[in-house]
Amino acid sequence: MAYTAIVLTTESAEACAARARALGMEWERTHCHHVTLALSSRAGFQIGEGRTLTVTHAGRIAGRVCAFRVAGAEDSTNSVPHVTVGTSGAGKPKDSNGIEAWEAVEPFQISGTVEICE
């Protein structure tokens, strides 16, 4: 299934993982790949557009998933735009959509490009 996302640069993905580890987050599988904009290849997004996002909060569902909430992707169809940092056990990246408690973190910027992903 194709989806439209802001795919993070390698540097931004590495920064997300490093900051998450510094905050004590733990996971088995690293993701740090993208911020979903739409679960389709919808029109209306400028493919190839560079975006700068600000990480503002961290959240997790213990034993399943951890993520960073971001500002700068308000056009996302997700109610809370975020980057899934990692998953554990039976956790899947989509489980980040179920995070309810977000804790403020020292803001930092990440960047990426709007792409259609498979």
VENNOR-V982782 format. One record per residue. N is the residue number from 1. SS is DSSP state (H for helix, E for strand, - for the rest). PHI is phi in whole degrees, -180 to 180 (999 if undefined). OMEGA is omega in whole degrees, 0 to 359 (none if undefined). Layout:
N;SS;PHI;OMEGA
N;SS;PHI;OMEGA
//
This chain:
1;-;999;180
2;-;-77;174
3;E;-142;179
4;E;-104;185
5;E;-150;168
6;E;-92;181
7;E;-85;184
8;E;-70;171
9;-;-67;177
10;H;-58;181
11;H;-62;180
12;H;-69;177
13;H;-62;179
14;H;-65;178
15;H;-64;178
16;H;-61;181
17;H;-63;181
18;H;-65;179
19;H;-65;180
20;H;-63;178
21;H;-62;180
22;H;-63;178
23;-;-86;178
24;-;88;177
25;-;-70;178
26;-;-130;179
27;-;-160;180
28;-;-98;183
29;E;-121;180
30;E;-85;176
31;-;-116;176
32;-;43;187
33;-;-108;189
34;E;-160;169
35;E;-114;181
36;E;-69;173
37;E;-101;180
38;E;-157;178
39;-;-85;177
40;-;-170;174
41;-;-100;184
42;-;-60;172
43;-;-73;177
44;-;107;176
45;-;-104;180
46;-;-89;181
47;-;-62;182
48;-;94;180
49;-;-68;174
50;E;-80;180
51;E;-131;171
52;E;-111;182
53;E;-119;176
54;E;-116;175
55;E;-76;185
56;E;-122;185
57;E;-145;173
58;E;-121;178
59;E;-146;180
60;E;-158;166
61;E;-119;188
62;-;-50;177
63;-;76;183
64;-;-127;190
65;E;-156;171
66;E;-137;187
67;E;-154;172
68;E;-113;174
69;E;-82;182
70;E;-128;170
71;E;-107;179
72;-;111;178
73;-;-129;182
74;-;-66;176
75;-;-87;176
76;-;-69;175
77;-;-80;174
78;-;-73;180
79;-;-66;176
80;-;-129;178
81;-;-61;185
82;E;-158;172
83;E;-113;174
84;E;-74;180
85;E;-80;182
86;E;-165;179
87;E;-131;178
88;-;-139;177
89;-;54;180
90;-;-84;182
91;-;-63;177
92;-;-127;180
93;H;-52;182
94;H;-65;178
95;H;-64;177
96;H;-58;179
97;H;-65;181
98;H;-94;179
99;-;-66;181
100;-;-108;182
101;-;-104;179
102;E;-116;179
103;E;-107;179
104;E;-62;175
105;E;-126;174
106;E;-61;185
107;E;-61;173
108;E;-147;185
109;E;-99;174
110;E;-134;181
111;E;-144;180
112;E;-170;183
113;E;-129;178
114;E;-71;182
115;E;-141;170
116;E;-97;184
117;E;-113;177
118;-;-108;none
//
